[in-house]
Amino acid sequence: MDVVIGIDTGTTATKGVAAGPAGELRALTSVHYPLSVPGPGRAELDPRQLTGAAVKALTDVAAECRDRGDRVIAISLSSFLHALLPMDAAGRPLGPVVTWADGRSARQCEKIVAAGPAKRLQARTGTPVHPMSPLTKLAWWAEEDPDTLRGTPRWGGVKELIVAALADAPFLVDLSIASGTGLYDIHARRWDDEALSIAGVRPGQLAEVVPTTYALRLRPEVASAAGLPPDVPLIIGAADGPLANLGVGATPPGVAAVSLGTSGALRTVVDRPTADAAGRLFCYALTEDRWVIGGAVNNAGSVVRWAAQSLAAPAPGAPGDRGAGAYDDRVPGTSGGPGRAPGVAGEGADDLDAALLAEAAEIRAGSEGLLCLPYLLGERAPWWRPGMRGAYLGLRREHARPHLVRAAVEGVCQQLALVRDSFDAEGCPVTEIRATGGAAASRLWVSVLASALDLPVTVADVPEGTALGACLLARHALGELPDLDRAADLVPTANATHPDPEDAALYRRLRPLVERSALAVLDVVAELDRLAPEPLPATEKAVSR
């Protein structure tokens, strides 16, 4: 079979898949690495581990393809957005990768917002002014270390790093990644003068922007190590979010993709760059004529994991028991260790999560008057306000652990519903949801999501939707999948879960209270942060995307 290999560089692992013409998976591998949290609000990766993982993932999948007798006809790349990396003139890294989860530029972000250009920058660049973005990260460098900022030959991100490692090519980045930097005018299709001035960089320090279907050649040594022909095309690919929509078949009009992993996102595809007047949505490229609008939320499955670690009290020796006071600080998908973010707990944690969700499923919608603001790791969409913190409102003696867990699930789904409401305001109504991610395996999560969004939700049966999206984009680049909407026919899904009409009506009435409460407590939590002698353990650490 002729197959395409997709390589997806994520925050805690690089995934590699091989897919056939109908999207069927033929090979799958995963290479993990740790996310470093060297100080409060920081989240970094070792660039050498990223490039090594990309080469290994490619080599391993290519070997499995050879064993099957499959022929690799193309390779395609995906990477996470919003990373920043200093590089030398040859594209070699000069420091760690500062990830999307790094919040060191919160003060610079606040200055940009206070000065007034934030809304117009977002309208032109498609990226909210937020500490996640390379724009504010560079503004941090401009203020804290201007000599390094000016003297660094190149500034790039993960895609530029991987392209330099795999391809025999100049300094390039795809349109999709560029559209997520906060530095690129997605309408004029060039680096934005005002954004560059705020960031303190010159256009020559940034990569040349090319279409997501642009074909490169593998470095001879990489092709040889992977056992691939030297002329196999390497498609530069796109960012992970837009490719996830393609990989779950959420590209036709009215179909949106929801990611429910440690964090979450809601995205839908439109035909042109779109800037919402309220500044609540991002807009990133999939191809030159297909764009993804949406919003990412920092908290999803991580909230239930926190509940499992903080609210549950299993009997000694029971599943999930890790001793008194134990708190897992591992990044999801890693082997764990000190100094990393809260994530996957120890053996038995999945059983404990399932037990808590089963308890919560017995509670009626609305959690009997309990409202949760689930911002344990801050929040992004739809407000893009750094410094948000979690809270329970309406807590009474009658509320028990199941109420707190259900309210947390409802809080996350209400946050995604606020993003969906922004779609409606922009004339991009959604009629169907395709969900993916670990939390989407839970009946409670899916049923609450369906009622909060008041839409049918189908769960896409694809283990690695983003890497599969990279494969499908390569097929598009090769001319074998001219209509990207056909991806919807290639992705298997389970039966739809429909909203409960009464629950949907209740969530609709509660949603304005979520927004009012979240914005009302901003001043209070800011004061609490100022009074805290030092960051609380794990609250400012990063999580995997």
FENFENJO-V263588 format. One record per pair of residues at least 4 apart in sequence whose ideal C-beta (glycine too) atoms are under 6 Angstrom apart, sorted by the first residue. I is the first residue (numbers start at 1). GAP is how many residues later the second one is. Records with the same first field share a line. If there is no record, write none. Layout:
I=GAP + GAP
This chain:
1=19 + 69
2=69 + 71
3=15 + 17 + 23 + 62 + 67 + 69
4=15 + 70 + 467 + 470
5=13 + 56 + 67 + 70
6=11 + 70 + 461 + 464 + 465
7=9 + 47 + 50 + 51 + 70
8=7 + 70 + 458 + 459
9=5 + 41 + 70 + 149 + 153
10=70
11=69 + 533 + 534
12=23 + 319 + 321 + 322 + 532
13=17 + 19 + 320
14=17 + 39 + 40 + 43
15=15 + 449 + 452
16=13 + 41 + 45
17=8 + 11 + 447 + 450
18=8 + 9 + 43 + 47
19=4 + 6 + 449 + 452
20=4 + 6
22=468
23=467
26=44
27=34 + 37 + 38
29=28 + 31 + 32
31=22 + 25 + 26
32=301 + 302
33=16 + 20
34=300
35=296 + 305 + 507
36=8
37=5 + 6 + 302 + 504
38=4
40=495 + 500
41=62 + 63 + 499
42=60 + 62
43=56 + 58 + 59 + 499
44=52 + 54
45=52 + 54
47=46 + 50 + 114
51=114
54=108
58=168
59=166 + 167
62=164 + 165 + 166
65=5 + 7
72=156 + 160
74=159 + 161 + 400 + 404
75=159
76=159 + 161 + 394 + 397 + 398
77=160
78=159 + 162 + 165 + 388 + 392
79=79 + 80
80=160 + 465
81=99 + 158
82=18 + 50 + 51 + 98
83=14 + 16 + 74 + 75
84=14 + 50 + 53
85=8 + 12 + 71 + 72 + 76
86=8 + 9 + 66
87=4 + 6 + 67 + 69
88=4 + 6 + 65
89=64
91=73 + 80
98=4 + 39
100=32
101=441
103=28
104=36
105=4 + 26 + 31 + 32 + 35
106=25 + 280
108=28 + 31 + 32
109=20 + 22 + 27 + 277
112=6 + 17
113=5
117=4
118=11
119=160
121=4 + 8 + 74
122=6 + 157
123=152
124=61 + 68
125=57 + 59 + 67
126=53 + 60 + 156 + 157
127=6 + 53 + 55 + 155
128=256
130=254
131=5 + 255
133=49
134=4 + 47
135=47 + 48 + 60 + 64
138=61 + 63
139=59 + 60
140=4
141=4 + 8
142=4 + 7 + 58
147=4
148=4
149=51
154=51
155=46 + 50
156=4 + 51
159=14 + 18
160=13 + 47
162=4
163=4 + 9
166=56
167=49 + 67
168=49 + 51
169=47
171=36
172=35 + 36 + 38
173=4 + 5 + 34 + 36
174=38 + 62 + 64
175=34 + 36 + 37 + 110
176=36 + 62 + 63 + 66 + 108 + 109
177=62
178=6 + 31
179=5 + 7 + 105 + 106
180=59 + 104
183=8 + 12
184=7
185=5 + 7
186=87
187=86
191=5 + 12 + 15
196=5
201=4
210=4
211=77
212=26 + 75
213=264
214=22
215=18 + 20
216=18
218=4 + 5 + 16
220=10
223=5 + 7
228=4
235=239 + 242
237=233
238=4 + 5 + 48
239=45
240=226
241=26
242=42 + 44 + 50
243=4 + 223 + 226 + 227
244=221 + 222 + 225
245=5 + 6 + 12 + 22 + 24 + 47
246=5 + 223 + 226 + 241
247=218 + 219 + 221 + 222
248=9 + 186 + 188 + 212 + 217 + 243
249=238 + 239 + 242
250=5 + 6 + 7 + 184
251=18 + 233 + 234 + 236
252=233 + 236
254=176 + 177
255=177
256=10 + 12 + 174 + 177
257=10 + 177
258=8 + 175 + 177
259=5 + 6 + 177 + 178
260=4 + 40 + 175 + 177 + 179 + 180
261=40 + 176 + 177
262=39 + 40 + 70 + 281 + 282
263=35 + 37 + 282
264=33 + 36
265=31
266=28 + 150 + 153
267=25 + 27
268=162
269=21 + 23
270=4 + 21 + 23
273=10 + 18
274=9 + 19
276=4 + 5 + 150
280=102 + 142
281=12 + 14 + 141
283=8 + 10
284=8
285=6
286=4 + 6
295=86 + 87 + 124
296=84 + 85
297=84 + 118
298=79 + 80 + 81 + 82
299=4 + 75 + 77 + 78
300=112 + 139
301=137 + 138
302=241
303=71 + 105 + 109
304=49
306=4 + 70
307=4 + 49 + 98
308=4 + 44 + 45 + 48
309=18
311=90
312=40
314=4 + 6 + 7
316=5
317=4
319=29 + 32 + 33
320=28 + 29 + 32
322=4 + 24
328=17
329=11 + 13 + 209
330=4 + 6 + 10 + 13 + 14
331=9 + 10 + 12 + 213
332=11 + 12 + 212
333=211
341=200 + 201 + 202
342=196
345=4
356=49
357=85 + 87
359=43
360=42 + 45 + 46
361=83
363=4 + 39 + 40 + 43
365=138 + 141
366=140
367=36 + 39 + 40
369=25
370=24 + 29 + 33 + 37
371=22 + 23
372=20 + 35 + 36 + 39
373=17 + 18 + 145
374=16 + 34 + 37 + 38
375=4 + 13 + 14 + 15
376=14
377=166
378=10
379=9
380=4
381=38
382=36 + 37 + 40
387=139
389=136
393=124
395=4
399=4
409=39
410=4 + 38
413=35 + 36 + 39
414=38 + 97 + 100
417=35 + 36
420=33
423=5 + 7
424=5
433=22 + 24
434=24 + 26
435=5 + 22 + 24
436=4 + 24 + 29
439=6
440=19
446=11 + 51
447=50
448=4
449=8
450=7 + 47 + 49
451=48 + 49 + 52 + 53 + 56
452=55
454=45 + 50
456=40 + 42
457=40
458=35 + 38
459=35
460=31 + 33
461=31
462=6 + 29
464=4
472=15
475=5 + 6
476=5 + 8
499=5
513=4
516=4
521=4
535=5
